[in-house]
């Protein structure tokens, strides 16, 4: 279970295990970069860029769940997502970092 909340009314946090993170880096190919640049000029939404963002978020949260299982957690609370762009040499990469606190829970 992943949540941005720090408490869940239906559960008691019995143990805070550790802070866990998941990092994902996605490449934006040349065509997506080109069309995103055109959208910057003429306006509107870039469905290609939105798809990369959506895929990156889903992948990163899946990785965070995996890290939680490895840590023996029942849930991750206080989940935070951070997005960054890494550019250079004509290439553009999207980096997503998910972090939170892995916890053990007991139903109330």
C-alpha positions in Angstrom: 0.0 0.0 0.0 1.4 3.4 -0.9 0.0 6.7 0.4 1.0 10.3 0.6 -0.5 10.5 4.0 1.5 10.1 7.2 -1.2 8.2 9.1 -4.0 5.9 8.1 -7.1 5.9 10.4 -7.9 2.2 9.9 -4.3 1.1 10.7 -1.8 1.5 13.6 1.8 1.9 12.6 3.7 -0.6 14.6 7.1 0.0 13.2 8.9 2.5 11.0 11.4 0.5 9.1 13.4 2.9 6.9 13.2 5.6 4.3 13.1 3.9 0.9 13.5 5.4 -2.6 13.1 4.3 -6.2 14.7 6.1 -9.1 13.8 5.9 -12.8 15.3 7.6 -15.8 13.5 7.7 -19.1 14.9 8.9 -22.4 12.8 11.3 -24.5 13.5 10.3 -28.1 14.4 12.9 -30.8 10.9 12.9 -32.2 9.2 13.5 -28.9 11.7 16.3 -28.2 11.0 17.9 -31.6 7.2 17.8 -31.1 7.5 19.1 -27.6 9.5 22.0 -28.9 6.8 22.7 -31.4 4.1 22.6 -28.7 6.2 25.1 -26.7 5.9 27.6 -29.6 2.3 27.0 -30.7 0.8 25.9 -27.3 -1.3 23.0 -26.4 -0.7 19.7 -24.7 2.0 17.2 -25.7 0.4 13.8 -25.5 3.8 12.1 -26.1 5.4 13.9 -23.2 2.4 13.2 -21.0 2.7 9.5 -21.8 6.4 9.5 -20.8 5.5 11.2 -17.6 2.7 8.8 -16.8 4.9 5.8 -17.6 7.7 7.1 -15.5 5.5 7.7 -12.5 3.9 4.2 -12.7 7.2 2.5 -13.1 8.8 4.4 -10.3 5.8 3.6 -7.9 6.1 0.0 -8.9 9.8 0.1 -8.0 8.9 1.7 -4.7 6.5 -1.1 -3.9 9.3 -3.6 -4.7 11.7 -1.8 -2.4 9.0 -1.9 0.3 8.6 -5.7 -0.1 12.3 -6.2 0.1 12.3 -4.2 3.4 9.5 -6.3 4.8 7.0 -3.4 4.9 3.3 -3.5 4.8 3.0 0.0 3.4 4.9 3.2 2.4 3.7 6.4 4.0 4.5 10.0 3.1 5.2 9.1 -0.6 6.7 12.0 -2.5 7.4 12.2 -6.2 10.1 14.4 -7.7 10.6 15.1 -11.4 13.8 16.4 -13.0 15.1 16.8 -16.5 18.6 15.9 -17.3 19.9 17.4 -20.6 23.1 17.5 -22.5 24.7 16.8 -25.9 21.3 17.2 -27.6 19.7 14.5 -25.4 16.9 14.8 -22.9 16.2 12.4 -20.0 13.4 12.5 -17.5 14.3 11.4 -14.0 11.6 10.5 -11.4 12.4 9.8 -7.8 9.8 8.3 -5.4 10.5 8.2 -1.7 8.6 7.4 1.5 8.8 5.7 4.8 8.4 1.9 4.9 6.2 0.8 7.8 4.7 -2.2 9.4 0.9 -2.0 10.1 -1.7 -3.5 12.3 -5.4 -3.3 11.5 -7.4 -1.4 14.2 
